């Protein structure tokens, strides 16, 4: 059962959000606009494609918003060496965080040695390189994207076990782009679901955090996934979420906020 209320403030909500700027059609102007939104609301991070890191560094300079670059995105099919190279270049260019997609085919095929070795190699790279190539002791963190829509519970549990063993900072539900082709030819997508978030929280060690991504678009949804153990939320609806919070009386002063247990159409929650 979820708690009836949780302590909440505008700042706490903002620092849950990784503002996602990953749609394939986004122009540099679109990304600049999105980075301005990330800075305005002082979110946790702006999640961007690697080639936008220089733009993000300029737009977010002097703010507390972190730069999160994606690797092997969105399908996870690059070789391990390419994922490592992507992560290394992103960190040296100025990323603070890396969101990497696992090799889904290897997961489904049960090639766990490959999966473990790849996650270990990228995690080792991210956590050993100073941000921007600096030797100031500030190193990056890795979030491992599972793409749960493609997986069964047994795969999620094993990925959580591996990420716990390797000391990965975060495990993440989805890319936001993992559409599953149905028998009739149509595509469906759930993203972050309550059962999967509960399973991930139960299957990870206490030091591994959870990022919910895909389908979290409202204040009630972001509050609910917090109660399920999410410490970060990937969102494109940042403005809508933050403005709804203001309209519903959330301020910079922490106060109790009601939790609505959600059951969405299609089983998202």
C-alpha atoms as an extended CHARMM CRD file, in Angstrom:
* protein
*
       269  EXT
         1         1  UNK       CA              0.0000000000        0.0000000000        0.0000000000  PROA      1               0.0000000000
         2         2  UNK       CA              1.2010000000        3.4940000000       -0.8250000000  PROA      2               0.0000000000
         3         3  UNK       CA              1.3030000000        6.1030000000        1.9500000000  PROA      3               0.0000000000
         4         4  UNK       CA             -1.6400000000        8.5250000000        2.0010000000  PROA      4               0.0000000000
         5         5  UNK       CA              0.6440000000       11.5560000000        1.9150000000  PROA      5               0.0000000000
         6         6  UNK       CA              4.3170000000       12.3280000000        1.3640000000  PROA      6               0.0000000000
         7         7  UNK       CA              6.3730000000       15.4400000000        2.1510000000  PROA      7               0.0000000000
         8         8  UNK       CA              6.8050000000       17.4610000000       -1.0290000000  PROA      8               0.0000000000
         9         9  UNK       CA              8.1350000000       20.7870000000       -2.2830000000  PROA      9               0.0000000000
        10        10  UNK       CA              8.6810000000       22.3390000000       -5.7060000000  PROA      10              0.0000000000
        11        11  UNK       CA             12.4110000000       21.8390000000       -5.3680000000  PROA      11              0.0000000000
        12        12  UNK       CA             11.9900000000       18.1740000000       -4.4410000000  PROA      12              0.0000000000
        13        13  UNK       CA              9.8310000000       17.5450000000       -7.5020000000  PROA      13              0.0000000000
        14        14  UNK       CA             12.2740000000       19.3340000000       -9.8040000000  PROA      14              0.0000000000
        15        15  UNK       CA             15.2230000000       17.3290000000       -8.5040000000  PROA      15              0.0000000000
        16        16  UNK       CA             13.3960000000       14.1110000000       -9.3540000000  PROA      16              0.0000000000
        17        17  UNK       CA             13.2090000000       15.0340000000      -13.0310000000  PROA      17              0.0000000000
        18        18  UNK       CA             15.6120000000       14.2300000000      -15.8360000000  PROA      18              0.0000000000
        19        19  UNK       CA             14.1840000000       16.5320000000      -18.5190000000  PROA      19              0.0000000000
        20        20  UNK       CA             14.2580000000       14.4300000000      -21.6870000000  PROA      20              0.0000000000
        21        21  UNK       CA             15.3900000000       16.0210000000      -24.9620000000  PROA      21              0.0000000000
        22        22  UNK       CA             15.8370000000       12.8620000000      -27.0030000000  PROA      22              0.0000000000
        23        23  UNK       CA             13.1610000000       12.7970000000      -29.6840000000  PROA      23              0.0000000000
        24        24  UNK       CA             14.8230000000       12.0690000000      -33.0530000000  PROA      24              0.0000000000
        25        25  UNK       CA             13.2300000000       15.0900000000      -34.7400000000  PROA      25              0.0000000000
        26        26  UNK       CA             14.5260000000       17.6790000000      -32.2610000000  PROA      26              0.0000000000
        27        27  UNK       CA             16.5700000000       20.4570000000      -33.8460000000  PROA      27              0.0000000000
        28        28  UNK       CA             19.3110000000       22.3900000000      -32.0810000000  PROA      28              0.0000000000
        29        29  UNK       CA             16.7880000000       25.1820000000      -31.5380000000  PROA      29              0.0000000000
        30        30  UNK       CA             14.3500000000       22.7240000000      -29.9440000000  PROA      30              0.0000000000
        31        31  UNK       CA             17.0720000000       21.4330000000      -27.6420000000  PROA      31              0.0000000000
        32        32  UNK       CA             18.1110000000       24.9670000000      -26.6780000000  PROA      32              0.0000000000
        33        33  UNK       CA             14.5090000000       25.6850000000      -25.7240000000  PROA      33              0.0000000000
        34        34  UNK       CA             14.4030000000       22.4800000000      -23.6940000000  PROA      34              0.0000000000
        35        35  UNK       CA             17.6530000000       23.3160000000      -21.9200000000  PROA      35              0.0000000000
        36        36  UNK       CA             16.2040000000       26.6910000000      -20.9670000000  PROA      36              0.0000000000
        37        37  UNK       CA             13.2490000000       24.8490000000      -19.4160000000  PROA      37              0.0000000000
        38        38  UNK       CA             15.6200000000       22.5430000000      -17.5120000000  PROA      38              0.0000000000
        39        39  UNK       CA             17.4820000000       25.5630000000      -16.1730000000  PROA      39              0.0000000000
        40        40  UNK       CA             14.3120000000       27.5210000000      -15.3190000000  PROA      40              0.0000000000
        41        41  UNK       CA             12.8920000000       24.7410000000      -13.1810000000  PROA      41              0.0000000000
        42        42  UNK       CA             16.3020000000       23.6080000000      -11.8350000000  PROA      42              0.0000000000
        43        43  UNK       CA             15.6780000000       19.9410000000      -12.5890000000  PROA      43              0.0000000000
        44        44  UNK       CA             18.0860000000       17.1530000000      -11.6850000000  PROA      44              0.0000000000
        45        45  UNK       CA             19.4470000000       16.7100000000      -15.2150000000  PROA      45              0.0000000000
        46        46  UNK       CA             18.8710000000       17.4020000000      -18.8720000000  PROA      46              0.0000000000
        47        47  UNK       CA             18.9700000000       14.1230000000      -20.7960000000  PROA      47              0.0000000000
        48        48  UNK       CA             20.4300000000       14.7120000000      -24.2540000000  PROA      48              0.0000000000
        49        49  UNK       CA             22.0440000000       13.0770000000      -27.2630000000  PROA      49              0.0000000000
        50        50  UNK       CA             25.8500000000       13.0740000000      -27.0480000000  PROA      50              0.0000000000
        51        51  UNK       CA             26.3890000000       15.6580000000      -29.7990000000  PROA      51              0.0000000000
        52        52  UNK       CA             24.4040000000       18.1970000000      -27.7580000000  PROA      52              0.0000000000
        53        53  UNK       CA             26.8090000000       18.1510000000      -24.8100000000  PROA      53              0.0000000000
        54        54  UNK       CA             28.6590000000       21.3530000000      -25.8580000000  PROA      54              0.0000000000
        55        55  UNK       CA             25.3100000000       23.1320000000      -26.3140000000  PROA      55              0.0000000000
        56        56  UNK       CA             24.1670000000       21.9100000000      -22.8900000000  PROA      56              0.0000000000
        57        57  UNK       CA             27.3770000000       23.0170000000      -21.2080000000  PROA      57              0.0000000000
        58        58  UNK       CA             26.8460000000       26.5300000000      -22.4970000000  PROA      58              0.0000000000
        59        59  UNK       CA             23.1310000000       26.6540000000      -21.6900000000  PROA      59              0.0000000000
        60        60  UNK       CA             23.4560000000       25.1840000000      -18.1950000000  PROA      60              0.0000000000
        61        61  UNK       CA             26.7070000000       26.8690000000      -17.0970000000  PROA      61              0.0000000000
        62        62  UNK       CA             26.4730000000       28.0870000000      -13.5090000000  PROA      62              0.0000000000
        63        63  UNK       CA             23.3430000000       26.0550000000      -12.7570000000  PROA      63              0.0000000000
        64        64  UNK       CA             22.9700000000       22.8890000000      -10.6810000000  PROA      64              0.0000000000
        65        65  UNK       CA             21.3840000000       20.9980000000      -13.6000000000  PROA      65              0.0000000000
        66        66  UNK       CA             23.4890000000       18.0180000000      -14.5690000000  PROA      66              0.0000000000
        67        67  UNK       CA             24.1420000000       16.8790000000      -18.1330000000  PROA      67              0.0000000000
        68        68  UNK       CA             23.0450000000       13.3220000000      -18.8680000000  PROA      68              0.0000000000
        69        69  UNK       CA             24.0700000000       11.8020000000      -22.2110000000  PROA      69              0.0000000000
        70        70  UNK       CA             22.6710000000        8.6050000000      -23.6820000000  PROA      70              0.0000000000
        71        71  UNK       CA             24.7860000000        5.7060000000      -24.9590000000  PROA      71              0.0000000000
        72        72  UNK       CA             23.7020000000        2.8790000000      -27.2710000000  PROA      72              0.0000000000
        73        73  UNK       CA             20.3900000000        4.6760000000      -27.5620000000  PROA      73              0.0000000000
        74        74  UNK       CA             17.6550000000        3.6480000000      -28.0340000000  PROA      74              0.0000000000
        75        75  UNK       CA             18.1050000000       -0.0370000000      -28.9420000000  PROA      75              0.0000000000
        76        76  UNK       CA             21.3520000000       -0.9970000000      -27.2060000000  PROA      76              0.0000000000
        77        77  UNK       CA             22.7630000000       -2.7550000000      -30.2620000000  PROA      77              0.0000000000
        78        78  UNK       CA             26.2170000000       -1.1520000000      -30.4430000000  PROA      78              0.0000000000
        79        79  UNK       CA             29.2310000000       -3.2810000000      -29.6100000000  PROA      79              0.0000000000
        80        80  UNK       CA             30.6850000000       -3.0020000000      -26.1290000000  PROA      80              0.0000000000
        81        81  UNK       CA             33.7350000000       -1.1580000000      -27.4350000000  PROA      81              0.0000000000
        82        82  UNK       CA             31.5320000000        1.4430000000      -29.1430000000  PROA      82              0.0000000000
        83        83  UNK       CA             29.4430000000        1.9360000000      -25.9900000000  PROA      83              0.0000000000
        84        84  UNK       CA             32.6380000000        2.4100000000      -23.9920000000  PROA      84              0.0000000000
        85        85  UNK       CA             33.9590000000        4.8890000000      -26.5610000000  PROA      85              0.0000000000
        86        86  UNK       CA             30.6570000000        6.7930000000      -26.5620000000  PROA      86              0.0000000000
        87        87  UNK       CA             30.6580000000        6.9690000000      -22.7730000000  PROA      87              0.0000000000
        88        88  UNK       CA             34.2990000000        8.0500000000      -22.6350000000  PROA      88              0.0000000000
        89        89  UNK       CA             33.8320000000       10.8260000000      -25.1810000000  PROA      89              0.0000000000
        90        90  UNK       CA             30.6440000000       12.0150000000      -23.4790000000  PROA      90              0.0000000000
        91        91  UNK       CA             32.3450000000       12.2120000000      -20.0910000000  PROA      91              0.0000000000
        92        92  UNK       CA             35.4040000000       13.9680000000      -21.4980000000  PROA      92              0.0000000000
        93        93  UNK       CA             33.1460000000       16.4380000000      -23.3240000000  PROA      93              0.0000000000
        94        94  UNK       CA             31.2980000000       17.3530000000      -20.1340000000  PROA      94              0.0000000000
        95        95  UNK       CA             28.5460000000       14.8550000000      -19.2810000000  PROA      95              0.0000000000
        96        96  UNK       CA             27.9500000000       14.1930000000      -15.5930000000  PROA      96              0.0000000000
        97        97  UNK       CA             25.7910000000       11.1100000000      -16.1040000000  PROA      97              0.0000000000
        98        98  UNK       CA             25.3830000000        8.3860000000      -18.7270000000  PROA      98              0.0000000000
        99        99  UNK       CA             22.1690000000        6.4870000000      -19.5160000000  PROA      99              0.0000000000
       100       100  UNK       CA             23.1560000000        3.2940000000      -21.3630000000  PROA      100             0.0000000000
       101       101  UNK       CA             20.8210000000        0.7800000000      -22.9880000000  PROA      101             0.0000000000
       102       102  UNK       CA             21.6110000000       -2.8880000000      -22.3820000000  PROA      102             0.0000000000
       103       103  UNK       CA             21.9530000000       -5.3200000000      -25.2870000000  PROA      103             0.0000000000
       104       104  UNK       CA             18.3440000000       -6.5400000000      -25.2070000000  PROA      104             0.0000000000
       105       105  UNK       CA             18.9840000000       -9.5110000000      -27.5010000000  PROA      105             0.0000000000
       106       106  UNK       CA             21.7660000000      -10.7620000000      -25.2280000000  PROA      106             0.0000000000
       107       107  UNK       CA             19.4830000000      -10.3460000000      -22.1980000000  PROA      107             0.0000000000
       108       108  UNK       CA             16.6630000000      -12.2970000000      -23.8420000000  PROA      108             0.0000000000
       109       109  UNK       CA             19.1230000000      -14.9420000000      -25.0060000000  PROA      109             0.0000000000
       110       110  UNK       CA             20.4590000000      -15.3990000000      -21.4910000000  PROA      110             0.0000000000
       111       111  UNK       CA             24.0520000000      -14.4880000000      -22.3570000000  PROA      111             0.0000000000
       112       112  UNK       CA             24.5950000000      -13.0500000000      -18.9080000000  PROA      112             0.0000000000
       113       113  UNK       CA             28.3870000000      -13.0560000000      -19.0690000000  PROA      113             0.0000000000
       114       114  UNK       CA             28.2180000000      -10.7310000000      -22.0920000000  PROA      114             0.0000000000
       115       115  UNK       CA             25.6280000000       -8.5110000000      -20.4040000000  PROA      115             0.0000000000
       116       116  UNK       CA             27.6130000000       -8.3160000000      -17.1590000000  PROA      116             0.0000000000
       117       117  UNK       CA             30.9160000000       -7.6290000000      -18.9010000000  PROA      117             0.0000000000
       118       118  UNK       CA             29.3890000000       -4.8560000000      -21.0060000000  PROA      118             0.0000000000
       119       119  UNK       CA             27.7380000000       -3.0980000000      -18.0730000000  PROA      119             0.0000000000
       120       120  UNK       CA             30.9610000000       -3.4560000000      -16.0740000000  PROA      120             0.0000000000
       121       121  UNK       CA             33.0570000000       -1.9620000000      -18.8730000000  PROA      121             0.0000000000
       122       122  UNK       CA             30.8170000000        1.0750000000      -19.3160000000  PROA      122             0.0000000000
       123       123  UNK       CA             30.4020000000        1.5850000000      -15.5650000000  PROA      123             0.0000000000
       124       124  UNK       CA             34.1690000000        1.4030000000      -15.0720000000  PROA      124             0.0000000000
       125       125  UNK       CA             34.6670000000        4.0060000000      -17.8030000000  PROA      125             0.0000000000
       126       126  UNK       CA             32.0220000000        6.4020000000      -16.5000000000  PROA      126             0.0000000000
       127       127  UNK       CA             33.1160000000        6.2260000000      -12.8730000000  PROA      127             0.0000000000
       128       128  UNK       CA             36.8400000000        6.5570000000      -13.5860000000  PROA      128             0.0000000000
       129       129  UNK       CA             36.8210000000        9.6560000000      -15.8020000000  PROA      129             0.0000000000
       130       130  UNK       CA             36.6660000000       13.1280000000      -14.3300000000  PROA      130             0.0000000000
       131       131  UNK       CA             33.8080000000       15.2050000000      -15.7000000000  PROA      131             0.0000000000
       132       132  UNK       CA             35.0820000000       17.1550000000      -18.6840000000  PROA      132             0.0000000000
       133       133  UNK       CA             38.2990000000       15.1860000000      -18.4210000000  PROA      133             0.0000000000
       134       134  UNK       CA             39.2260000000       17.0880000000      -15.2450000000  PROA      134             0.0000000000
       135       135  UNK       CA             41.1600000000       15.4420000000      -12.4520000000  PROA      135             0.0000000000
       136       136  UNK       CA             39.1760000000       17.1050000000       -9.6740000000  PROA      136             0.0000000000
       137       137  UNK       CA             37.7040000000       13.9240000000       -8.2320000000  PROA      137             0.0000000000
       138       138  UNK       CA             34.2380000000       14.4910000000       -9.7360000000  PROA      138             0.0000000000
       139       139  UNK       CA             33.4180000000       11.3790000000      -11.6870000000  PROA      139             0.0000000000
       140       140  UNK       CA             30.2820000000       10.3110000000      -13.4940000000  PROA      140             0.0000000000
       141       141  UNK       CA             27.4570000000        7.9360000000      -12.6850000000  PROA      141             0.0000000000
       142       142  UNK       CA             25.8340000000        5.2890000000      -14.8710000000  PROA      142             0.0000000000
       143       143  UNK       CA             22.1440000000        4.5320000000      -15.2920000000  PROA      143             0.0000000000
       144       144  UNK       CA             21.4500000000        1.1930000000      -16.9920000000  PROA      144             0.0000000000
       145       145  UNK       CA             18.3110000000        1.1550000000      -19.1500000000  PROA      145             0.0000000000
       146       146  UNK       CA             16.5710000000       -2.2440000000      -19.2460000000  PROA      146             0.0000000000
       147       147  UNK       CA             13.7200000000       -1.5010000000      -21.7250000000  PROA      147             0.0000000000
       148       148  UNK       CA             11.2510000000       -3.4920000000      -19.6530000000  PROA      148             0.0000000000
       149       149  UNK       CA              8.5780000000       -3.6920000000      -22.3550000000  PROA      149             0.0000000000
       150       150  UNK       CA             10.7440000000       -6.2610000000      -24.1190000000  PROA      150             0.0000000000
       151       151  UNK       CA             11.5630000000       -8.3030000000      -21.0070000000  PROA      151             0.0000000000
       152       152  UNK       CA             10.0510000000      -10.8240000000      -18.6400000000  PROA      152             0.0000000000
       153       153  UNK       CA             10.2620000000      -10.5710000000      -14.8630000000  PROA      153             0.0000000000
       154       154  UNK       CA             13.1320000000      -13.0900000000      -14.7170000000  PROA      154             0.0000000000
       155       155  UNK       CA             15.2300000000      -10.8740000000      -16.9970000000  PROA      155             0.0000000000
       156       156  UNK       CA             14.5370000000       -7.7810000000      -14.8980000000  PROA      156             0.0000000000
       157       157  UNK       CA             15.4440000000       -9.5960000000      -11.6820000000  PROA      157             0.0000000000
       158       158  UNK       CA             18.7450000000      -10.8430000000      -13.1150000000  PROA      158             0.0000000000
       159       159  UNK       CA             19.6410000000       -7.4170000000      -14.4950000000  PROA      159             0.0000000000
       160       160  UNK       CA             18.9740000000       -5.9140000000      -11.0750000000  PROA      160             0.0000000000
       161       161  UNK       CA             21.2040000000       -8.5420000000       -9.4800000000  PROA      161             0.0000000000
       162       162  UNK       CA             24.0330000000       -7.8190000000      -11.9330000000  PROA      162             0.0000000000
       163       163  UNK       CA             23.7480000000       -4.0420000000      -11.5200000000  PROA      163             0.0000000000
       164       164  UNK       CA             23.7850000000       -4.4280000000       -7.7370000000  PROA      164             0.0000000000
       165       165  UNK       CA             26.8590000000       -6.6650000000       -7.9240000000  PROA      165             0.0000000000
       166       166  UNK       CA             28.6520000000       -4.1130000000      -10.1270000000  PROA      166             0.0000000000
       167       167  UNK       CA             27.7000000000       -1.1050000000       -8.0030000000  PROA      167             0.0000000000
       168       168  UNK       CA             25.8030000000        0.7060000000      -10.7480000000  PROA      168             0.0000000000
       169       169  UNK       CA             24.2350000000        3.9690000000       -9.5440000000  PROA      169             0.0000000000
       170       170  UNK       CA             20.7960000000        3.5790000000      -11.1770000000  PROA      170             0.0000000000
       171       171  UNK       CA             18.6620000000        1.1040000000      -13.0490000000  PROA      171             0.0000000000
       172       172  UNK       CA             16.1140000000        2.5830000000      -15.4390000000  PROA      172             0.0000000000
       173       173  UNK       CA             12.8740000000        1.1370000000      -16.7790000000  PROA      173             0.0000000000
       174       174  UNK       CA             12.7910000000        2.3550000000      -20.3720000000  PROA      174             0.0000000000
       175       175  UNK       CA             14.1210000000        4.6110000000      -23.1150000000  PROA      175             0.0000000000
       176       176  UNK       CA             10.7200000000        6.0470000000      -24.0060000000  PROA      176             0.0000000000
       177       177  UNK       CA             11.1370000000        4.6010000000      -27.5050000000  PROA      177             0.0000000000
       178       178  UNK       CA             10.8960000000        0.8260000000      -26.9830000000  PROA      178             0.0000000000
       179       179  UNK       CA              7.7340000000        0.2260000000      -28.9730000000  PROA      179             0.0000000000
       180       180  UNK       CA              6.7140000000       -3.4310000000      -29.2020000000  PROA      180             0.0000000000
       181       181  UNK       CA              5.2620000000       -4.6670000000      -32.4980000000  PROA      181             0.0000000000
       182       182  UNK       CA              2.0160000000       -6.5550000000      -31.9570000000  PROA      182             0.0000000000
       183       183  UNK       CA              0.7350000000       -9.5080000000      -34.0710000000  PROA      183             0.0000000000
       184       184  UNK       CA             -1.5890000000       -7.1830000000      -36.0020000000  PROA      184             0.0000000000
       185       185  UNK       CA              1.2820000000       -4.8850000000      -36.9650000000  PROA      185             0.0000000000
       186       186  UNK       CA              0.4790000000       -2.0800000000      -34.5020000000  PROA      186             0.0000000000
       187       187  UNK       CA              2.9660000000       -0.9130000000      -31.8910000000  PROA      187             0.0000000000
       188       188  UNK       CA              2.3620000000       -0.5500000000      -28.1550000000  PROA      188             0.0000000000
       189       189  UNK       CA              4.3580000000        0.9300000000      -25.3130000000  PROA      189             0.0000000000
       190       190  UNK       CA              3.9020000000        0.9750000000      -21.5520000000  PROA      190             0.0000000000
       191       191  UNK       CA              7.1490000000        2.3800000000      -20.1640000000  PROA      191             0.0000000000
       192       192  UNK       CA              7.3060000000        2.6450000000      -16.3760000000  PROA      192             0.0000000000
       193       193  UNK       CA              4.7180000000        0.4050000000      -14.6980000000  PROA      193             0.0000000000
       194       194  UNK       CA              3.9460000000       -0.1180000000      -11.0180000000  PROA      194             0.0000000000
       195       195  UNK       CA              4.6410000000       -3.8760000000      -11.1060000000  PROA      195             0.0000000000
       196       196  UNK       CA              8.0290000000       -3.3360000000      -12.7530000000  PROA      196             0.0000000000
       197       197  UNK       CA              9.0320000000       -0.5200000000      -10.4060000000  PROA      197             0.0000000000
       198       198  UNK       CA              8.1040000000       -2.6400000000       -7.3930000000  PROA      198             0.0000000000
       199       199  UNK       CA             10.0330000000       -5.5900000000       -8.8340000000  PROA      199             0.0000000000
       200       200  UNK       CA             13.1100000000       -3.4720000000       -9.5280000000  PROA      200             0.0000000000
       201       201  UNK       CA             13.0820000000       -1.9620000000       -6.0420000000  PROA      201             0.0000000000
       202       202  UNK       CA             12.7220000000       -5.3900000000       -4.4640000000  PROA      202             0.0000000000
       203       203  UNK       CA             15.4490000000       -6.9250000000       -6.6610000000  PROA      203             0.0000000000
       204       204  UNK       CA             18.1220000000       -4.2260000000       -6.3320000000  PROA      204             0.0000000000
       205       205  UNK       CA             20.3950000000       -3.6370000000       -3.3870000000  PROA      205             0.0000000000
       206       206  UNK       CA             19.7550000000       -0.5540000000       -1.2260000000  PROA      206             0.0000000000
       207       207  UNK       CA             22.5440000000        1.4520000000       -2.8690000000  PROA      207             0.0000000000
       208       208  UNK       CA             21.1050000000        1.1100000000       -6.3860000000  PROA      208             0.0000000000
       209       209  UNK       CA             18.5580000000        3.7770000000       -7.2450000000  PROA      209             0.0000000000
       210       210  UNK       CA             15.6130000000        3.5060000000       -9.6310000000  PROA      210             0.0000000000
       211       211  UNK       CA             14.7580000000        5.7700000000      -12.5590000000  PROA      211             0.0000000000
       212       212  UNK       CA             11.2120000000        5.5850000000      -13.9360000000  PROA      212             0.0000000000
       213       213  UNK       CA             10.9500000000        6.5760000000      -17.5850000000  PROA      213             0.0000000000
       214       214  UNK       CA              8.1400000000        6.3390000000      -20.0980000000  PROA      214             0.0000000000
       215       215  UNK       CA              4.5930000000        7.4970000000      -19.5000000000  PROA      215             0.0000000000
       216       216  UNK       CA              5.0860000000        9.6300000000      -16.3660000000  PROA      216             0.0000000000
       217       217  UNK       CA              3.3820000000       12.8520000000      -17.4420000000  PROA      217             0.0000000000
       218       218  UNK       CA              1.3970000000       14.2740000000      -14.5120000000  PROA      218             0.0000000000
       219       219  UNK       CA              2.0250000000       15.3850000000      -10.9430000000  PROA      219             0.0000000000
       220       220  UNK       CA              0.0020000000       12.4970000000       -9.5020000000  PROA      220             0.0000000000
       221       221  UNK       CA              2.0060000000       10.0400000000      -11.6030000000  PROA      221             0.0000000000
       222       222  UNK       CA              5.3650000000       11.4280000000      -10.5040000000  PROA      222             0.0000000000
       223       223  UNK       CA              4.2800000000       11.4010000000       -6.8550000000  PROA      223             0.0000000000
       224       224  UNK       CA              3.0350000000        7.8330000000       -7.1560000000  PROA      224             0.0000000000
       225       225  UNK       CA              6.2350000000        6.4690000000       -8.7150000000  PROA      225             0.0000000000
       226       226  UNK       CA              8.1670000000        8.1520000000       -5.8930000000  PROA      226             0.0000000000
       227       227  UNK       CA              6.2640000000        5.9780000000       -3.4260000000  PROA      227             0.0000000000
       228       228  UNK       CA              7.2300000000        2.9160000000       -5.4790000000  PROA      228             0.0000000000
       229       229  UNK       CA             10.9130000000        3.6770000000       -5.0210000000  PROA      229             0.0000000000
       230       230  UNK       CA             11.8220000000        5.9240000000       -7.9590000000  PROA      230             0.0000000000
       231       231  UNK       CA             14.5230000000        8.4970000000       -7.1870000000  PROA      231             0.0000000000
       232       232  UNK       CA             14.5530000000        9.9530000000      -10.7150000000  PROA      232             0.0000000000
       233       233  UNK       CA             11.9180000000       10.2780000000      -13.4180000000  PROA      233             0.0000000000
       234       234  UNK       CA             12.5760000000       10.7550000000      -17.1190000000  PROA      234             0.0000000000
       235       235  UNK       CA             10.0210000000       13.2720000000      -18.3660000000  PROA      235             0.0000000000
       236       236  UNK       CA              9.1860000000       15.4030000000      -21.3700000000  PROA      236             0.0000000000
       237       237  UNK       CA              6.2010000000       16.9750000000      -19.5600000000  PROA      237             0.0000000000
       238       238  UNK       CA              8.3440000000       18.9330000000      -17.0930000000  PROA      238             0.0000000000
       239       239  UNK       CA              6.5380000000       22.2390000000      -17.5920000000  PROA      239             0.0000000000
       240       240  UNK       CA              3.1040000000       20.6450000000      -17.1710000000  PROA      240             0.0000000000
       241       241  UNK       CA              4.1890000000       18.7770000000      -14.0310000000  PROA      241             0.0000000000
       242       242  UNK       CA              5.8020000000       21.7920000000      -12.3680000000  PROA      242             0.0000000000
       243       243  UNK       CA              2.9820000000       24.1870000000      -13.2200000000  PROA      243             0.0000000000
       244       244  UNK       CA              0.3650000000       21.6960000000      -12.0120000000  PROA      244             0.0000000000
       245       245  UNK       CA              2.2910000000       21.4700000000       -8.7370000000  PROA      245             0.0000000000
       246       246  UNK       CA              2.1320000000       25.2540000000       -8.3220000000  PROA      246             0.0000000000
       247       247  UNK       CA             -1.5760000000       25.3010000000       -9.1280000000  PROA      247             0.0000000000
       248       248  UNK       CA             -2.2350000000       22.6140000000       -6.5410000000  PROA      248             0.0000000000
       249       249  UNK       CA             -0.4880000000       24.5330000000       -3.7930000000  PROA      249             0.0000000000
       250       250  UNK       CA              2.9840000000       23.0020000000       -3.7360000000  PROA      250             0.0000000000
       251       251  UNK       CA              5.5450000000       25.6220000000       -2.7060000000  PROA      251             0.0000000000
       252       252  UNK       CA              9.2460000000       25.7650000000       -1.8830000000  PROA      252             0.0000000000
       253       253  UNK       CA              8.3070000000       24.9560000000        1.7200000000  PROA      253             0.0000000000
       254       254  UNK       CA              7.9570000000       21.2130000000        2.2460000000  PROA      254             0.0000000000
       255       255  UNK       CA              4.4500000000       20.0940000000        3.1610000000  PROA      255             0.0000000000
       256       256  UNK       CA              2.4180000000       16.8920000000        3.0710000000  PROA      256             0.0000000000
       257       257  UNK       CA              0.8920000000       16.0980000000       -0.3230000000  PROA      257             0.0000000000
       258       258  UNK       CA             -1.7570000000       13.4360000000       -1.0340000000  PROA      258             0.0000000000
       259       259  UNK       CA             -0.7430000000       10.2970000000       -2.9130000000  PROA      259             0.0000000000
       260       260  UNK       CA             -3.1460000000        8.9340000000       -5.4890000000  PROA      260             0.0000000000
       261       261  UNK       CA             -2.6500000000        5.2340000000       -6.2690000000  PROA      261             0.0000000000
       262       262  UNK       CA             -3.0460000000        5.0600000000      -10.0280000000  PROA      262             0.0000000000
       263       263  UNK       CA             -4.4070000000        2.4250000000      -12.3380000000  PROA      263             0.0000000000
       264       264  UNK       CA             -4.0450000000        3.7110000000      -15.9000000000  PROA      264             0.0000000000
       265       265  UNK       CA             -5.6860000000        2.4010000000      -19.0530000000  PROA      265             0.0000000000
       266       266  UNK       CA             -3.6080000000       -0.3030000000      -20.6960000000  PROA      266             0.0000000000
       267       267  UNK       CA             -2.0480000000       -1.3150000000      -17.3890000000  PROA      267             0.0000000000
       268       268  UNK       CA              0.6600000000        1.3450000000      -17.2340000000  PROA      268             0.0000000000
       269       269  UNK       CA              0.2120000000        1.5530000000      -13.4830000000  PROA      269             0.0000000000
